[in-house]
């Protein structure tokens, strides 16, 4: 078994650092979405939004 080269699946000419930056950005968006989903709408600065954890 030879080591699988994931770069062979990508189009030519894309630097690895650019993929790393895109991966970190997507990961950050996923973390923010999970925090927002778990803790309600308090993280979003919008007035008069209900809190999912403490509905009125």
C-alpha positions as CSV (number, residue, x, y, z in Angstrom):
1,X,0.0,0.0,0.0
2,X,1.5,3.3,-1.1
3,X,0.7,6.5,0.8
4,X,-2.4,8.2,-0.6
5,X,-1.7,11.6,-2.1
6,X,-4.7,13.8,-1.5
7,X,-3.3,16.5,-3.7
8,X,-3.8,14.4,-6.8
9,X,-7.6,14.9,-6.4
10,X,-7.3,18.7,-6.4
11,X,-7.0,20.9,-9.5
12,X,-3.5,21.8,-10.4
13,X,-2.1,25.2,-9.2
14,X,-3.8,25.4,-5.8
15,X,-1.2,26.1,-3.0
16,X,-1.5,24.0,0.1
17,X,-1.4,27.0,2.4
18,X,-4.5,28.4,0.6
19,X,-6.3,25.1,1.4
20,X,-5.1,25.4,5.0
21,X,-6.5,28.9,5.3
22,X,-9.8,27.9,3.8
23,X,-10.0,24.9,6.2
24,X,-9.4,27.1,9.2
25,X,-12.0,29.5,8.0
26,X,-14.6,26.8,7.6
27,X,-13.7,25.3,10.9
28,X,-14.1,28.6,12.6
29,X,-17.5,29.1,11.0
30,X,-18.6,25.6,12.2
31,X,-17.4,26.4,15.8
32,X,-19.3,29.7,15.8
33,X,-22.5,28.0,14.5
34,X,-22.3,25.3,17.1
35,X,-21.8,27.9,19.9
36,X,-24.8,29.9,18.5
37,X,-26.9,26.7,18.2
38,X,-26.1,25.5,21.7
39,X,-26.3,28.8,23.7
40,X,-29.1,30.5,21.8
41,X,-29.3,33.8,20.1
42,X,-27.4,35.7,22.8
43,X,-24.2,35.7,20.8
44,X,-25.8,37.5,17.9
45,X,-26.1,41.3,18.5
46,X,-29.7,41.7,17.5
47,X,-32.2,43.4,19.9
48,X,-35.4,41.5,21.1
49,X,-34.2,38.0,20.0
50,X,-35.6,35.2,22.1
51,X,-33.2,32.9,24.0
52,X,-33.5,29.3,23.1
53,X,-32.4,28.2,26.6
54,X,-34.8,30.5,28.4
55,X,-38.0,31.0,26.4
56,X,-40.3,33.7,27.7
